[in-house]
Amino acid sequence: MKTDQAGGMIVGNANSHIYHTPDQQGYHMNPANAVYFNSEAEAQAAGYRKSLR
């Protein structure tokens, strides 16, 4: 799935363990590094933190 097609999902970067919401910079990333979550809580439970940008 391309990030553009994530449909409002939370996208995490597998390398940095940082996640982005659709309104943040960096949301459109290389699909090879992308990990998709249904909620911020799910991303945080997996050890990801929210992007500061």
PDB file of N, H, CA, C and O in Angstrom:
ATOM      1  N   MET A   1       0.860  -1.174   0.000  1.00  0.00           N
ATOM      2  CA  MET A   1       0.000   0.000   0.000  1.00  0.00           C
ATOM      3  C   MET A   1       0.899   1.228   0.000  1.00  0.00           C
ATOM      4  O   MET A   1       1.838   1.311   0.792  1.00  0.00           O
ATOM      5  N   LYS A   2       0.625   2.162  -0.866  1.00  0.00           N
ATOM      6  H   LYS A   2      -0.138   2.094  -1.509  1.00  0.00           H
ATOM      7  CA  LYS A   2       1.369   3.403  -0.893  1.00  0.00           C
ATOM      8  C   LYS A   2       0.851   4.300   0.218  1.00  0.00           C
ATOM      9  O   LYS A   2      -0.318   4.215   0.596  1.00  0.00           O
ATOM     10  N   THR A   3       1.720   5.163   0.744  1.00  0.00           N
ATOM     11  H   THR A   3       2.669   5.233   0.437  1.00  0.00           H
ATOM     12  CA  THR A   3       1.313   6.066   1.815  1.00  0.00           C
ATOM     13  C   THR A   3       0.151   6.929   1.370  1.00  0.00           C
ATOM     14  O   THR A   3      -0.731   7.231   2.174  1.00  0.00           O
ATOM     15  N   ASP A   4       0.125   7.338   0.100  1.00  0.00           N
ATOM     16  H   ASP A   4       0.842   7.093  -0.553  1.00  0.00           H
ATOM     17  CA  ASP A   4      -0.961   8.166  -0.412  1.00  0.00           C
ATOM     18  C   ASP A   4      -2.308   7.455  -0.312  1.00  0.00           C
ATOM     19  O   ASP A   4      -3.352   8.106  -0.289  1.00  0.00           O
ATOM     20  N   GLN A   5      -2.290   6.137  -0.252  1.00  0.00           N
ATOM     21  H   GLN A   5      -1.442   5.608  -0.270  1.00  0.00           H
ATOM     22  CA  GLN A   5      -3.515   5.347  -0.210  1.00  0.00           C
ATOM     23  C   GLN A   5      -3.832   4.858   1.199  1.00  0.00           C
ATOM     24  O   GLN A   5      -4.708   4.012   1.376  1.00  0.00           O
ATOM     25  N   ALA A   6      -3.142   5.371   2.186  1.00  0.00           N
ATOM     26  H   ALA A   6      -2.430   6.059   2.042  1.00  0.00           H
ATOM     27  CA  ALA A   6      -3.308   4.891   3.559  1.00  0.00           C
ATOM     28  C   ALA A   6      -4.674   5.240   4.138  1.00  0.00           C
ATOM     29  O   ALA A   6      -5.108   4.620   5.109  1.00  0.00           O
ATOM     30  N   GLY A   7      -5.353   6.217   3.562  1.00  0.00           N
ATOM     31  H   GLY A   7      -5.001   6.721   2.774  1.00  0.00           H
ATOM     32  CA  GLY A   7      -6.722   6.516   3.971  1.00  0.00           C
ATOM     33  C   GLY A   7      -6.857   7.002   5.392  1.00  0.00           C
ATOM     34  O   GLY A   7      -7.755   6.562   6.110  1.00  0.00           O
ATOM     35  N   GLY A   8      -5.981   7.904   5.822  1.00  0.00           N
ATOM     36  H   GLY A   8      -5.251   8.261   5.239  1.00  0.00           H
ATOM     37  CA  GLY A   8      -6.082   8.461   7.156  1.00  0.00           C
ATOM     38  C   GLY A   8      -5.446   7.615   8.229  1.00  0.00           C
ATOM     39  O   GLY A   8      -5.594   7.908   9.415  1.00  0.00           O
ATOM     40  N   MET A   9      -4.759   6.596   7.850  1.00  0.00           N
ATOM     41  H   MET A   9      -4.638   6.357   6.887  1.00  0.00           H
ATOM     42  CA  MET A   9      -4.101   5.738   8.820  1.00  0.00           C
ATOM     43  C   MET A   9      -2.859   6.419   9.380  1.00  0.00           C
ATOM     44  O   MET A   9      -2.370   7.400   8.820  1.00  0.00           O
ATOM     45  N   ILE A  10      -2.366   5.900  10.464  1.00  0.00           N
ATOM     46  H   ILE A  10      -2.763   5.102  10.919  1.00  0.00           H
ATOM     47  CA  ILE A  10      -1.118   6.345  11.065  1.00  0.00           C
ATOM     48  C   ILE A  10       0.007   5.593  10.354  1.00  0.00           C
ATOM     49  O   ILE A  10      -0.072   4.380  10.161  1.00  0.00           O
ATOM     50  N   VAL A  11       1.051   6.325   9.969  1.00  0.00           N
ATOM     51  H   VAL A  11       1.115   7.310  10.126  1.00  0.00           H
ATOM     52  CA  VAL A  11       2.170   5.700   9.262  1.00  0.00           C
ATOM     53  C   VAL A  11       3.422   5.851  10.099  1.00  0.00           C
ATOM     54  O   VAL A  11       3.813   6.960  10.462  1.00  0.00           O
ATOM     55  N   GLY A  12       4.049   4.719  10.404  1.00  0.00           N
ATOM     56  H   GLY A  12       3.731   3.818  10.110  1.00  0.00           H
ATOM     57  CA  GLY A  12       5.285   4.729  11.163  1.00  0.00           C
ATOM     58  C   GLY A  12       6.459   4.403  10.273  1.00  0.00           C
ATOM     59  O   GLY A  12       6.318   3.708   9.267  1.00  0.00           O
ATOM     60  N   ASN A  13       7.621   4.909  10.650  1.00  0.00           N
ATOM     61  H   ASN A  13       7.735   5.474  11.468  1.00  0.00           H
ATOM     62  CA  ASN A  13       8.854   4.612   9.946  1.00  0.00           C
ATOM     63  C   ASN A  13       9.544   3.476  10.687  1.00  0.00           C
ATOM     64  O   ASN A  13       9.891   3.622  11.859  1.00  0.00           O
ATOM     65  N   ALA A  14       9.744   2.359  10.023  1.00  0.00           N
ATOM     66  H   ALA A  14       9.462   2.240   9.071  1.00  0.00           H
ATOM     67  CA  ALA A  14      10.320   1.173  10.650  1.00  0.00           C
ATOM     68  C   ALA A  14      11.750   1.401  11.109  1.00  0.00           C
ATOM     69  O   ALA A  14      12.214   0.739  12.038  1.00  0.00           O
ATOM     70  N   ASN A  15      12.458   2.330  10.469  1.00  0.00           N
ATOM     71  H   ASN A  15      12.082   2.867   9.714  1.00  0.00           H
ATOM     72  CA  ASN A  15      13.848   2.589  10.835  1.00  0.00           C
ATOM     73  C   ASN A  15      13.972   3.473  12.069  1.00  0.00           C
ATOM     74  O   ASN A  15      14.821   3.224  12.925  1.00  0.00           O
ATOM     75  N   SER A  16      13.143   4.493  12.171  1.00  0.00           N
ATOM     76  H   SER A  16      12.453   4.696  11.476  1.00  0.00           H
ATOM     77  CA  SER A  16      13.269   5.463  13.265  1.00  0.00           C
ATOM     78  C   SER A  16      12.287   5.222  14.409  1.00  0.00           C
ATOM     79  O   SER A  16      12.454   5.786  15.491  1.00  0.00           O
ATOM     80  N   HIS A  17      11.279   4.404  14.191  1.00  0.00           N
ATOM     81  H   HIS A  17      11.143   3.946  13.313  1.00  0.00           H
ATOM     82  CA  HIS A  17      10.201   4.164  15.164  1.00  0.00           C
ATOM     83  C   HIS A  17       9.484   5.460  15.534  1.00  0.00           C
ATOM     84  O   HIS A  17       9.139   5.687  16.694  1.00  0.00           O
ATOM     85  N   ILE A  18       9.268   6.303  14.527  1.00  0.00           N
ATOM     86  H   ILE A  18       9.548   6.118  13.585  1.00  0.00           H
ATOM     87  CA  ILE A  18       8.500   7.537  14.674  1.00  0.00           C
ATOM     88  C   ILE A  18       7.280   7.411  13.776  1.00  0.00           C
ATOM     89  O   ILE A  18       7.388   6.958  12.636  1.00  0.00           O
ATOM     90  N   TYR A  19       6.111   7.812  14.288  1.00  0.00           N
ATOM     91  H   TYR A  19       6.024   8.180  15.214  1.00  0.00           H
ATOM     92  CA  TYR A  19       4.912   7.744  13.457  1.00  0.00           C
ATOM     93  C   TYR A  19       4.415   9.135  13.103  1.00  0.00           C
ATOM     94  O   TYR A  19       4.702  10.113  13.793  1.00  0.00           O
ATOM     95  N   HIS A  20       3.667   9.199  12.018  1.00  0.00           N
ATOM     96  H   HIS A  20       3.433   8.404  11.458  1.00  0.00           H
ATOM     97  CA  HIS A  20       3.127  10.448  11.502  1.00  0.00           C
ATOM     98  C   HIS A  20       1.633  10.302  11.285  1.00  0.00           C
ATOM     99  O   HIS A  20       1.150   9.241  10.888  1.00  0.00           O
ATOM    100  N   THR A  21       0.909  11.374  11.550  1.00  0.00           N
ATOM    101  H   THR A  21       1.301  12.236  11.873  1.00  0.00           H
ATOM    102  CA  THR A  21      -0.512  11.436  11.240  1.00  0.00           C
ATOM    103  C   THR A  21      -0.653  12.124   9.881  1.00  0.00           C
ATOM    104  O   THR A  21       0.290  12.774   9.430  1.00  0.00           O
ATOM    105  N   PRO A  22      -1.797  12.000   9.223  1.00  0.00           N
ATOM    106  CA  PRO A  22      -1.959  12.541   7.865  1.00  0.00           C
ATOM    107  C   PRO A  22      -1.689  14.039   7.734  1.00  0.00           C
ATOM    108  O   PRO A  22      -1.339  14.502   6.649  1.00  0.00           O
ATOM    109  N   ASP A  23      -1.843  14.796   8.804  1.00  0.00           N
ATOM    110  H   ASP A  23      -2.128  14.420   9.686  1.00  0.00           H
ATOM    111  CA  ASP A  23      -1.639  16.247   8.736  1.00  0.00           C
ATOM    112  C   ASP A  23      -0.200  16.673   8.999  1.00  0.00           C
ATOM    113  O   ASP A  23       0.093  17.868   9.012  1.00  0.00           O
ATOM    114  N   GLN A  24       0.701  15.720   9.209  1.00  0.00           N
ATOM    115  H   GLN A  24       0.463  14.748   9.199  1.00  0.00           H
ATOM    116  CA  GLN A  24       2.081  16.057   9.539  1.00  0.00           C
ATOM    117  C   GLN A  24       3.024  15.936   8.358  1.00  0.00           C
ATOM    118  O   GLN A  24       2.792  15.190   7.407  1.00  0.00           O
ATOM    119  N   GLN A  25       4.106  16.712   8.463  1.00  0.00           N
ATOM    120  H   GLN A  25       4.294  17.319   9.236  1.00  0.00           H
ATOM    121  CA  GLN A  25       5.202  16.616   7.521  1.00  0.00           C
ATOM    122  C   GLN A  25       5.790  15.207   7.632  1.00  0.00           C
ATOM    123  O   GLN A  25       5.831  14.649   8.728  1.00  0.00           O
ATOM    124  N   GLY A  26       6.231  14.641   6.558  1.00  0.00           N
ATOM    125  H   GLY A  26       6.198  15.094   5.667  1.00  0.00           H
ATOM    126  CA  GLY A  26       6.842  13.319   6.608  1.00  0.00           C
ATOM    127  C   GLY A  26       5.864  12.169   6.484  1.00  0.00           C
ATOM    128  O   GLY A  26       6.270  11.007   6.498  1.00  0.00           O
ATOM    129  N   TYR A  27       4.582  12.476   6.363  1.00  0.00           N
ATOM    130  H   TYR A  27       4.252  13.420   6.351  1.00  0.00           H
ATOM    131  CA  TYR A  27       3.575  11.416   6.265  1.00  0.00           C
ATOM    132  C   TYR A  27       3.766  10.589   4.999  1.00  0.00           C
ATOM    133  O   TYR A  27       3.553   9.377   5.011  1.00  0.00           O
ATOM    134  N   HIS A  28       4.164  11.235   3.915  1.00  0.00           N
ATOM    135  H   HIS A  28       4.336  12.220   3.906  1.00  0.00           H
ATOM    136  CA  HIS A  28       4.368  10.534   2.648  1.00  0.00           C
ATOM    137  C   HIS A  28       5.808  10.063   2.583  1.00  0.00           C
ATOM    138  O   HIS A  28       6.700  10.811   2.184  1.00  0.00           O
ATOM    139  N   MET A  29       6.027   8.824   2.977  1.00  0.00           N
ATOM    140  H   MET A  29       5.302   8.217   3.301  1.00  0.00           H
ATOM    141  CA  MET A  29       7.384   8.285   3.033  1.00  0.00           C
ATOM    142  C   MET A  29       7.528   7.093   2.097  1.00  0.00           C
ATOM    143  O   MET A  29       6.559   6.618   1.505  1.00  0.00           O
ATOM    144  N   ASN A  30       8.741   6.634   1.985  1.00  0.00           N
ATOM    145  H   ASN A  30       9.528   7.020   2.465  1.00  0.00           H
ATOM    146  CA  ASN A  30       9.055   5.476   1.158  1.00  0.00           C
ATOM    147  C   ASN A  30       8.261   4.271   1.679  1.00  0.00           C
ATOM    148  O   ASN A  30       8.393   3.914   2.850  1.00  0.00           O
ATOM    149  N   PRO A  31       7.452   3.650   0.844  1.00  0.00           N
ATOM    150  CA  PRO A  31       6.643   2.511   1.293  1.00  0.00           C
ATOM    151  C   PRO A  31       7.471   1.350   1.848  1.00  0.00           C
ATOM    152  O   PRO A  31       6.961   0.549   2.631  1.00  0.00           O
ATOM    153  N   ALA A  32       8.729   1.253   1.457  1.00  0.00           N
ATOM    154  H   ALA A  32       9.144   1.904   0.821  1.00  0.00           H
ATOM    155  CA  ALA A  32       9.580   0.171   1.967  1.00  0.00           C
ATOM    156  C   ALA A  32       9.833   0.335   3.467  1.00  0.00           C
ATOM    157  O   ALA A  32      10.086  -0.655   4.154  1.00  0.00           O
ATOM    158  N   ASN A  33       9.770   1.563   3.985  1.00  0.00           N
ATOM    159  H   ASN A  33       9.565   2.367   3.426  1.00  0.00           H
ATOM    160  CA  ASN A  33      10.020   1.835   5.405  1.00  0.00           C
ATOM    161  C   ASN A  33       8.738   1.998   6.209  1.00  0.00           C
ATOM    162  O   ASN A  33       8.791   2.110   7.434  1.00  0.00           O
ATOM    163  N   ALA A  34       7.600   2.012   5.549  1.00  0.00           N
ATOM    164  H   ALA A  34       7.558   1.921   4.554  1.00  0.00           H
ATOM    165  CA  ALA A  34       6.340   2.351   6.205  1.00  0.00           C
ATOM    166  C   ALA A  34       5.721   1.154   6.935  1.00  0.00           C
ATOM    167  O   ALA A  34       5.701   0.028   6.437  1.00  0.00           O
ATOM    168  N   VAL A  35       5.219   1.449   8.134  1.00  0.00           N
ATOM    169  H   VAL A  35       5.236   2.364   8.539  1.00  0.00           H
ATOM    170  CA  VAL A  35       4.454   0.501   8.935  1.00  0.00           C
ATOM    171  C   VAL A  35       3.138   1.204   9.235  1.00  0.00           C
ATOM    172  O   VAL A  35       3.147   2.354   9.675  1.00  0.00           O
ATOM    173  N   TYR A  36       2.011   0.544   9.009  1.00  0.00           N
ATOM    174  H   TYR A  36       2.004  -0.390   8.651  1.00  0.00           H
ATOM    175  CA  TYR A  36       0.703   1.187   9.127  1.00  0.00           C
ATOM    176  C   TYR A  36       0.005   0.763  10.416  1.00  0.00           C
ATOM    177  O   TYR A  36       0.027  -0.404  10.806  1.00  0.00           O
ATOM    178  N   PHE A  37      -0.612   1.741  11.059  1.00  0.00           N
ATOM    179  H   PHE A  37      -0.630   2.690  10.742  1.00  0.00           H
ATOM    180  CA  PHE A  37      -1.367   1.516  12.292  1.00  0.00           C
ATOM    181  C   PHE A  37      -2.762   2.109  12.133  1.00  0.00           C
ATOM    182  O   PHE A  37      -2.964   3.033  11.345  1.00  0.00           O
ATOM    183  N   ASN A  38      -3.717   1.577  12.879  1.00  0.00           N
ATOM    184  H   ASN A  38      -3.553   0.826  13.518  1.00  0.00           H
ATOM    185  CA  ASN A  38      -5.095   2.072  12.829  1.00  0.00           C
ATOM    186  C   ASN A  38      -5.335   3.230  13.783  1.00  0.00           C
ATOM    187  O   ASN A  38      -6.306   3.970  13.629  1.00  0.00           O
ATOM    188  N   SER A  39      -4.447   3.395  14.779  1.00  0.00           N
ATOM    189  H   SER A  39      -3.658   2.793  14.904  1.00  0.00           H
ATOM    190  CA  SER A  39      -4.620   4.477  15.738  1.00  0.00           C
ATOM    191  C   SER A  39      -3.263   4.857  16.324  1.00  0.00           C
ATOM    192  O   SER A  39      -2.288   4.114  16.217  1.00  0.00           O
ATOM    193  N   GLU A  40      -3.228   6.031  16.941  1.00  0.00           N
ATOM    194  H   GLU A  40      -4.020   6.635  17.028  1.00  0.00           H
ATOM    195  CA  GLU A  40      -2.001   6.457  17.607  1.00  0.00           C
ATOM    196  C   GLU A  40      -1.691   5.541  18.786  1.00  0.00           C
ATOM    197  O   GLU A  40      -0.525   5.258  19.064  1.00  0.00           O
ATOM    198  N   ALA A  41      -2.720   5.083  19.474  1.00  0.00           N
ATOM    199  H   ALA A  41      -3.666   5.313  19.248  1.00  0.00           H
ATOM    200  CA  ALA A  41      -2.518   4.181  20.612  1.00  0.00           C
ATOM    201  C   ALA A  41      -1.854   2.881  20.162  1.00  0.00           C
ATOM    202  O   ALA A  41      -0.987   2.346  20.854  1.00  0.00           O
ATOM    203  N   GLU A  42      -2.259   2.388  19.020  1.00  0.00           N
ATOM    204  H   GLU A  42      -2.964   2.822  18.459  1.00  0.00           H
ATOM    205  CA  GLU A  42      -1.659   1.160  18.481  1.00  0.00           C
ATOM    206  C   GLU A  42      -0.189   1.394  18.146  1.00  0.00           C
ATOM    207  O   GLU A  42       0.649   0.534  18.420  1.00  0.00           O
ATOM    208  N   ALA A  43       0.130   2.529  17.566  1.00  0.00           N
ATOM    209  H   ALA A  43      -0.551   3.227  17.344  1.00  0.00           H
ATOM    210  CA  ALA A  43       1.514   2.856  17.231  1.00  0.00           C
ATOM    211  C   ALA A  43       2.359   2.973  18.501  1.00  0.00           C
ATOM    212  O   ALA A  43       3.481   2.468  18.552  1.00  0.00           O
ATOM    213  N   GLN A  44       1.823   3.635  19.517  1.00  0.00           N
ATOM    214  H   GLN A  44       0.912   4.045  19.476  1.00  0.00           H
ATOM    215  CA  GLN A  44       2.547   3.803  20.768  1.00  0.00           C
ATOM    216  C   GLN A  44       2.756   2.467  21.472  1.00  0.00           C
ATOM    217  O   GLN A  44       3.809   2.238  22.067  1.00  0.00           O
ATOM    218  N   ALA A  45       1.774   1.595  21.409  1.00  0.00           N
ATOM    219  H   ALA A  45       0.919   1.781  20.926  1.00  0.00           H
ATOM    220  CA  ALA A  45       1.900   0.274  22.025  1.00  0.00           C
ATOM    221  C   ALA A  45       2.978  -0.561  21.344  1.00  0.00           C
ATOM    222  O   ALA A  45       3.555  -1.460  21.955  1.00  0.00           O
ATOM    223  N   ALA A  46       3.249  -0.257  20.062  1.00  0.00           N
ATOM    224  H   ALA A  46       2.781   0.474  19.565  1.00  0.00           H
ATOM    225  CA  ALA A  46       4.278  -0.971  19.316  1.00  0.00           C
ATOM    226  C   ALA A  46       5.658  -0.338  19.510  1.00  0.00           C
ATOM    227  O   ALA A  46       6.638  -0.787  18.915  1.00  0.00           O
ATOM    228  N   GLY A  47       5.736   0.706  20.346  1.00  0.00           N
ATOM    229  H   GLY A  47       4.940   1.071  20.830  1.00  0.00           H
ATOM    230  CA  GLY A  47       7.020   1.319  20.645  1.00  0.00           C
ATOM    231  C   GLY A  47       7.384   2.509  19.777  1.00  0.00           C
ATOM    232  O   GLY A  47       8.538   2.937  19.764  1.00  0.00           O
ATOM    233  N   TYR A  48       6.418   3.047  19.055  1.00  0.00           N
ATOM    234  H   TYR A  48       5.480   2.700  19.065  1.00  0.00           H
ATOM    235  CA  TYR A  48       6.659   4.216  18.202  1.00  0.00           C
ATOM    236  C   TYR A  48       6.286   5.484  18.968  1.00  0.00           C
ATOM    237  O   TYR A  48       5.428   5.459  19.850  1.00  0.00           O
ATOM    238  N   ARG A  49       6.942   6.594  18.617  1.00  0.00           N
ATOM    239  H   ARG A  49       7.639   6.615  17.900  1.00  0.00           H
ATOM    240  CA  ARG A  49       6.577   7.883  19.191  1.00  0.00           C
ATOM    241  C   ARG A  49       6.130   8.815  18.083  1.00  0.00           C
ATOM    242  O   ARG A  49       6.502   8.637  16.923  1.00  0.00           O
ATOM    243  N   LYS A  50       5.331   9.807  18.440  1.00  0.00           N
ATOM    244  H   LYS A  50       5.029   9.952  19.382  1.00  0.00           H
ATOM    245  CA  LYS A  50       4.796  10.742  17.447  1.00  0.00           C
ATOM    246  C   LYS A  50       5.892  11.691  16.975  1.00  0.00           C
ATOM    247  O   LYS A  50       6.738  12.122  17.757  1.00  0.00           O
ATOM    248  N   SER A  51       5.861  12.007  15.691  1.00  0.00           N
ATOM    249  H   SER A  51       5.173  11.656  15.056  1.00  0.00           H
ATOM    250  CA  SER A  51       6.795  12.968  15.126  1.00  0.00           C
ATOM    251  C   SER A  51       6.562  14.339  15.750  1.00  0.00           C
ATOM    252  O   SER A  51       5.430  14.707  16.065  1.00  0.00           O
ATOM    253  N   LEU A  52       7.634  15.079  15.922  1.00  0.00           N
ATOM    254  H   LEU A  52       8.553  14.780  15.666  1.00  0.00           H
ATOM    255  CA  LEU A  52       7.528  16.416  16.490  1.00  0.00           C
ATOM    256  C   LEU A  52       7.171  17.450  15.450  1.00  0.00           C
ATOM    257  O   LEU A  52       6.840  18.583  15.799  1.00  0.00           O
ATOM    258  N   ARG A  53       7.229  17.085  14.159  1.00  0.00           N
ATOM    259  H   ARG A  53       7.497  16.164  13.875  1.00  0.00           H
ATOM    260  CA  ARG A  53       6.902  18.037  13.081  1.00  0.00           C
ATOM    261  C   ARG A  53       5.565  17.722  12.487  1.00  0.00           C
ATOM    262  O   ARG A  53       5.119  18.411  11.570  1.00  0.00           O
TER     263      ARG A  53
END
